[in-house]
Amino acid sequence: MSRNYQQQPAATAGMVVAPGGGGNRNAKNMPVDADGREWSHGLCSCFSECGTCVMATCFPCVVYGKNKHRYEHLNNKGTPHPDHGGSCCSGSCMSHGIFSICGLGFLFQMGNRGHVRNRYNIKGGGCNDCCTSFWCAPCQLTQESRELDLEEQSFGVQRY
């Protein structure tokens, strides 16, 4: 008795971690539709993270710089930043601070918010990012920081 095979067995593909891999990008399991998902924390829930909110109110350049470095580290290396964003006097912080003197610091925040939104497949667009960064800067920076926190925290429970 002979068997007829239509296809040879093939090897299964190995696990590939793409650049910018990382932890859980939807740690709170927010519902996702065709447009993406909502932020894990609302814009006005920034008071739940008082330390970051106060820092973002008094020194937005510091929180912006830390958020930017944390995002870049997650995106480029797929792991949390070892120093939770690095020092408070980075080049990103200084640039933001200088432009803030002219009232243009929100432009930096707007760009970084868009990057974070894209990483986490969060609903919104450039106009929303602009308005939020301009009118609600401390809350926006805190919301962004909390989104990054969730992914960074997910590394502690994942096993590979």
Buried (B, 14 or more C-beta within 10 A) or exposed (E): EEEEEEEEEEEEEEEEEEEEEBBBBBBEEBEEEEEBBBBBBEEEBBEEBEEBBBBBBEBBBBBBBBBBBBBBBBBEBBEBBEEBBBEEEBEBBEBBBEBBEEEEBBBBBBBBBBBBBEBBEBBBEEEBBBEBBBEBBBBBBBBBBBBBBBBBEBBEEEEE
